[in-house]
Amino acid sequence: MNRRLAYLLAPLLLVAAAGCTATAEQPGGPAPATRAERPSPFADCAALTAAPASAVPAPNGTPGDPLPELTLPCFTGGAPVALRDIKGPAVINVWASWCPPCRKELPAFQRLSERADGRFQVIGVNSRDSRGGAQSIGEDFGVRFPMLVDQGDAFERALERNAFPLTVLVDADGRIRHTDSTGALDDARLAELVRQHLGVEVGTEQGS
C-alpha cells in the first residue's frame, strides 16, 4: 500500500517543482538587477570651440600646420567636435588606458589644466581604447578636462605619428607649434613646453 501511494504522489511532486522554476522565469517575476551607466568623469566639450577667457596671442616665429580636418565625438554626450573649430592655445594629450606612460602622465595634465587659468585649454584624445577603460582611468586619476574619442587612430595618422602618449601644442591661431612623443611628461617638462611653444608661464607642481 505504501509503495502504491508513493507512485501516486511522485508525479504531483514533479509538477510542483516544475511550477516553482517556471514562476521564477515568468515575465512578471522580478527583473535582474542592472548596473546604471556611470556618469562621465570628463568635462563637456562645448567650451572647446570658444576661445579661452584670457587666451594668449600666438608667439612670434614660423607657425606650423593647422589641426587636421577631422571631427571626433566628445566622450561626454557624444557631440561631434571639428578639430579646426577648437580655439587655441591648447595642449592636446593623446592617450589610452592600456598605455603605462599615458597613465603615468595623466595626473600632470590634470594639474596643468587647473593652472591654465583661462590662458589655454587642456584637451584629451582617447585613442584605440575601450570606453570602460577610459572611464575607469578618468575616475581613478581624477581627470576632468574635456575628452574626445578616436576609436581608431585617425588623429595620429593625420599627424603622421604613431606613438603613445603624444602631446600636441596648438597656438591661438590654431597652428601646431610642437608635437612631443618622448614618453611620460611631468609637471616641469609640461611647463617648459607650454612656455617655449605657447609663450605662457605656468607654475610647476611636481607630482609624486
C-alpha positions in Angstrom: 0.0 0.0 0.0 2.8 2.4 0.9 4.5 1.7 -2.4 1.4 2.4 -4.4 0.9 5.7 -2.5 4.5 6.7 -3.4 3.8 6.0 -7.1 0.7 8.3 -7.0 2.5 11.2 -5.2 5.7 11.2 -7.3 4.1 13.0 -10.4 2.5 15.6 -8.2 5.9 16.4 -6.6 7.5 16.8 -10.0 4.8 19.1 -11.2 5.1 21.3 -8.1 8.9 21.5 -8.6 8.5 22.5 -12.2 6.0 25.1 -11.3 8.5 26.9 -9.0 11.0 27.1 -11.8 8.5 28.4 -14.3 7.2 31.0 -12.0 10.8 32.4 -11.4 11.3 32.8 -15.2 7.9 34.4 -16.0 8.0 37.9 -17.3 6.0 39.1 -14.3 8.7 38.0 -11.9 11.5 40.3 -10.5 13.8 41.6 -13.2 17.5 41.0 -12.8 19.4 43.9 -11.3 21.1 46.1 -14.0 24.0 48.4 -13.3 23.2 52.0 -14.3 25.7 53.7 -16.6 28.2 55.7 -14.7 28.4 59.5 -15.3 31.4 60.6 -17.3 34.3 61.9 -15.3 35.3 64.3 -18.1 34.1 67.8 -18.8 31.7 68.6 -21.6 33.4 69.7 -24.9 31.2 72.7 -25.6 33.9 75.1 -24.4 36.5 73.8 -26.8 35.1 75.9 -29.7 35.2 79.1 -27.5 38.4 81.0 -27.0 39.9 80.7 -23.5 38.9 83.7 -21.4 42.4 85.1 -21.2 43.9 83.5 -24.4 47.5 84.4 -25.0 48.3 85.5 -28.6 50.3 83.2 -30.8 54.1 83.7 -30.1 56.4 85.0 -32.7 58.0 82.6 -35.1 57.1 80.5 -38.1 53.6 79.0 -37.5 53.0 75.3 -38.1 50.3 73.4 -39.8 46.7 73.7 -38.8 45.0 70.9 -36.9 43.7 68.1 -39.3 40.3 68.4 -40.9 38.9 65.8 -38.6 35.8 65.5 -36.5 35.8 63.4 -33.3 32.9 62.8 -30.8 33.1 64.1 -27.3 33.4 61.4 -24.6 30.7 63.2 -22.6 27.5 63.4 -24.5 28.9 62.3 -27.9 28.6 65.7 -29.6 30.9 65.9 -32.7 33.8 68.4 -32.5 35.7 69.6 -35.5 39.3 69.9 -34.6 39.7 73.0 -36.7 37.0 74.7 -34.7 38.9 74.3 -31.4 40.1 77.6 -30.1 43.7 77.7 -29.0 46.0 78.0 -27.3 45.6 74.3 -26.4 47.6 71.4 -25.2 46.2 68.1 -26.6 47.2 64.8 -25.0 46.6 61.6 -27.0 46.4 58.6 -24.6 44.9 55.1 -24.0 44.2 53.3 -20.7 46.4 50.3 -21.7 49.4 52.6 -22.1 51.5 52.7 -18.9 53.3 56.1 -19.8 49.9 57.6 -20.6 48.6 56.6 -17.1 51.7 58.0 -15.5 51.4 61.4 -17.1 47.7 62.0 -16.9 47.7 63.5 -13.4 50.3 66.1 -14.6 47.9 67.1 -17.4 45.1 67.4 -14.9 47.2 69.7 -12.8 48.2 71.7 -15.9 44.5 72.2 -16.7 44.0 73.5 -13.2 46.9 76.0 -13.6 45.9 77.2 -17.1 43.8 80.0 -15.6 41.9 80.6 -18.8 45.0 81.2 -20.9 44.9 77.9 -22.7 42.9 74.7 -22.9 44.0 71.2 -22.0 42.2 68.6 -24.1 42.4 64.8 -24.2 42.1 62.4 -27.1 41.4 58.9 -26.0 42.6 56.7 -28.9 42.3 53.0 -29.7 40.7 52.3 -26.3 37.5 50.9 -24.8 35.0 53.3 -23.2 35.1 51.3 -20.0 38.9 51.5 -19.8 39.0 55.3 -20.3 36.1 55.8 -17.9 37.9 53.9 -15.1 41.2 55.7 -15.6 39.4 59.1 -15.6 37.7 58.2 -12.3 40.8 56.7 -10.7 43.1 59.6 -11.6 40.6 62.4 -11.2 40.9 63.5 -14.8 38.3 66.1 -15.6 39.4 68.1 -18.6 37.4 67.6 -21.9 37.9 64.3 -23.7 37.5 63.5 -27.4 37.3 59.9 -28.6 39.3 58.5 -31.5 38.3 54.8 -31.7 40.9 54.2 -34.4 44.0 56.3 -34.8 42.7 58.9 -37.3 44.3 61.8 -35.4 47.7 60.2 -35.2 47.6 59.2 -38.8 46.7 62.7 -39.9 49.7 64.0 -38.0 51.8 61.1 -39.4 52.7 60.0 -35.9 52.4 56.6 -34.3 53.3 57.0 -30.7 51.7 56.8 -27.2 51.5 59.1 -25.5 51.5 62.0 -27.9 51.3 65.7 -26.9 50.4 68.4 -29.4 50.7 72.1 -28.6 48.5 74.5 -30.6 48.8 78.3 -30.6 46.0 80.9 -30.6 45.8 80.8 -34.4 45.0 77.0 -34.4 48.5 76.1 -35.7 50.5 73.2 -34.4 53.7 74.5 -32.7 55.1 71.3 -31.4 54.4 67.6 -31.0 56.1 65.6 -28.3 56.4 61.8 -28.2 59.3 61.4 -25.7 57.3 59.5 -23.2 55.6 60.3 -19.9 55.8 64.1 -19.2 55.9 65.5 -15.7 54.9 68.9 -14.4 58.2 70.6 -15.0 58.5 69.3 -18.6 54.9 70.3 -19.4 55.6 73.8 -18.0 58.7 74.1 -20.1 56.8 73.0 -23.3 54.0 75.5 -22.7 56.4 78.3 -22.1 58.6 77.5 -25.1 55.9 76.9 -27.7 52.8 78.8 -26.4 54.5 81.7 -24.6 52.6 81.0 -21.4 54.3 80.8 -18.0 52.8 78.3 -15.6 54.0 77.2 -12.2 55.4 73.8 -11.7 53.9 71.5 -9.1 55.8 68.2 -9.4 53.5 65.3 -8.8 54.5 62.2 -6.8 
